[in-house]
Amino acid sequence: MSRGKKLDLFIGADIEDGWAKVESPRKTAVSDEILQPSKHFLFFKKEKRRGKTVTLVGEFHILQNDSEALLKALKKKLGCGGTFKDGWMEFQGELRDKLRELLISESFRFKNTH
């Protein structure tokens, strides 16, 4: 096979032949309910992505503007990168202890197991 040509393979069925597209449900259901920080019960998850540790904290039930402002302030205090997806804040690195202190100072609460 030469390097300049790509293979054009078609594997599968046409949707017009009576087949239906299967869509997987979301992993987490995003709630429309807005809670005060003292009503949240947050917990941590730790994941490895591409060999790096990512700390997840959530699930947050706050307005989009409030979540962006909180995320920006936390990233600045921690000196790391992060994002907000589906009600969870993701931070680059192992930051569980530092995050706990900062979020408690913002009046968020955590589950007893963590």
C-alpha positions in Angstrom: 0.0 0.0 0.0 1.4 3.4 -0.9 1.5 6.2 1.7 -0.5 8.7 -0.3 -3.8 6.7 -0.6 -6.3 6.2 2.2 -8.5 3.2 2.4 -12.2 3.8 2.0 -14.0 1.1 3.9 -17.6 1.0 4.8 -18.6 -1.2 7.7 -22.1 -1.2 9.1 -25.7 -0.7 8.1 -27.6 2.1 6.7 -30.0 3.9 9.1 -32.6 3.9 6.3 -32.8 0.1 6.4 -34.9 0.1 9.6 -32.0 0.5 11.9 -32.1 3.0 14.7 -29.2 5.0 16.1 -28.5 4.1 19.7 -27.6 7.0 21.9 -26.0 6.3 25.3 -27.4 8.2 28.2 -25.3 10.7 30.1 -23.2 9.4 32.9 -24.6 11.9 35.3 -27.9 13.6 35.2 -27.5 17.4 35.4 -30.0 18.8 37.9 -31.7 22.2 37.4 -32.0 22.6 41.1 -29.9 25.5 42.5 -28.6 25.0 46.1 -26.9 27.3 48.5 -23.3 26.4 49.2 -24.1 25.2 52.7 -26.6 22.7 51.2 -24.0 21.0 49.0 -22.5 17.6 50.0 -19.4 17.4 47.8 -17.0 14.5 47.4 -13.7 13.9 45.6 -12.7 11.5 42.8 -9.2 10.9 41.5 -8.6 9.8 37.9 -5.6 9.2 35.8 -5.8 10.8 32.3 -2.9 10.3 29.9 -0.6 9.4 32.9 -1.5 12.5 34.9 -3.6 12.8 38.0 -6.9 14.7 37.8 -8.9 15.7 40.9 -12.6 15.9 40.5 -14.9 17.5 43.1 -18.7 17.8 42.9 -21.4 17.6 42.2 -22.2 21.3 42.2 -25.7 22.7 41.9 -25.0 26.4 41.3 -25.6 28.9 38.5 -23.2 28.9 35.5 -21.9 32.3 36.3 -21.2 31.4 39.9 -19.5 28.2 39.0 -17.2 30.0 36.5 -16.3 32.6 39.1 -15.6 30.0 41.8 -13.5 27.9 39.4 -11.5 30.9 38.3 -10.8 31.9 42.0 -9.9 28.3 43.0 -7.5 27.9 40.0 -5.8 31.2 40.8 -5.3 30.2 44.5 -4.1 26.7 43.7 -1.9 27.7 40.7 -3.3 25.0 38.4 -5.5 24.4 35.5 -9.0 23.1 35.5 -12.5 23.0 34.0 -16.2 22.7 34.9 -18.1 19.8 33.2 -21.5 18.4 34.0 -21.6 19.8 37.5 -18.1 18.6 38.3 -14.9 20.7 38.7 -11.8 19.1 37.4 -8.4 20.2 38.5 -5.0 19.2 37.2 -2.9 17.4 39.9 -3.4 15.9 43.3 -5.1 18.8 45.2 -7.6 17.1 47.5 -6.4 18.6 50.8 -5.9 22.1 49.5 -9.3 22.1 47.7 -11.1 20.9 50.8 -9.8 23.9 52.8 -10.6 26.4 50.1 -14.2 25.1 49.6 -14.9 24.9 53.3 -13.9 28.6 53.5 -16.5 29.2 50.8 -19.0 27.5 53.1 -19.4 24.2 51.0 -19.8 21.0 52.9 -18.4 17.5 52.3 -19.7 14.0 52.8 -18.4 12.3 55.9 -16.6 9.5 54.0 -14.0 12.0 52.7 
